[in-house]
Amino acid sequence: MCLGIPGKLIEVYQQDGLPMGKVEFGGILKETCLAYTPEAKPGDYVIVHVGFAISQVDEAEAQEIFSYLEQIGEVGELDAGDAAGAEAEVSPSSEEKP
């Protein structure tokens, strides 16, 4: 499964004849190729996959995606807690010995 993440386009420039940009993901800036979204301008949100902006989204849609990603993270934390609890239930001292 592939996952594209929304980010806010901060800066646009040309590099070796390609449209490029700096995209912010939660305070982290990443260089991104804008060849598939040449109309994107600073302030726009783009979906980025493996260093390429593959589509443009409005801010409301980007916020909705952020919400889904946050929910996924919370589920992952719950799953990790369940796994830790299951491991605690089966301790070496409670196993039967031959």
N, C-alpha and C positions, 0 to 999 in steps of 0.2 A: 504494500500500500504506500502510496506517495502522499505527502502532505505539503500543501502550499500554505505559507504563513503570511498574514497581512502585515505590512509595515508602512510607515509614513515616509514619503519621499521628501528628503530635506534639500538635496542639491542635484542639479542636472549638469552634465558636461559631456564632451566628446573625448574618446580615447581610441586611438588607432582607427578612426573613422566610424566607430560604434557609439551610439548614444548610451551613456552610462549615468549612474546616479548613486548617491549615498542614501540608503534607506535605514530608518531607525526602527529597531525592534526592542521595545522596553528599555530605552536608554543606550542601546548598543548600536553603533553605526556599521553597516556592511556595504561594501561596494557591490553594485548590482547592474547587470546588463539590461538596458531598456529597449533592446531591438524589437521585442514583441509588443511593447507599449510606448512607441515613440511620442505619442500625444501627451503622456503623463508629464505633469509639472510639479514643482515644489508645493507641498501641502496636500497633494493627492495621496490616496492609499492604493498600494499595489499588492497583489498576491505574488509572493516570491517562492520559487522552487529551484533548488540547486544553483542559486546565483543569478537566475533570470526572473525578471518581472513578467509573469505570464498573463496577467489581466489586471484591470483597474477596477476598484470597488469604491463605493461612496463611504463616508465616515460611519454612517449608521450600520452598514453591512459589516464593516471592519470591527466595530464594537460588538456586534452580535457574534462574530467569529471568536473574538477574544473571550467572550462569555462562555462559549462552548469549550474552548481550550481550558479555561479555568475549571469548568465542571469536570472535564476529563482528568485534570490534575488531581482534583479532590477525590474522584473515584479511585485513581491510582494510589493515593495515600491511604484510602480505606482498605483497598486490597492488600497493600503492604502491611497494614496493621493486622488484618485478619491472618495473613501468613505468619506473622510474628507470634500472634496468639496461638495458632495451631502448633507451631514449633514448641512453644512453652508448655503446652499440654502433654506432649510426648517427651518426657525427659528420660535420660539413660537409667535413672534409678527406678522408674516405673515400668521398665521393660522386663518381661519374664526372662529368667536365665535358664538355660538347658540343664 
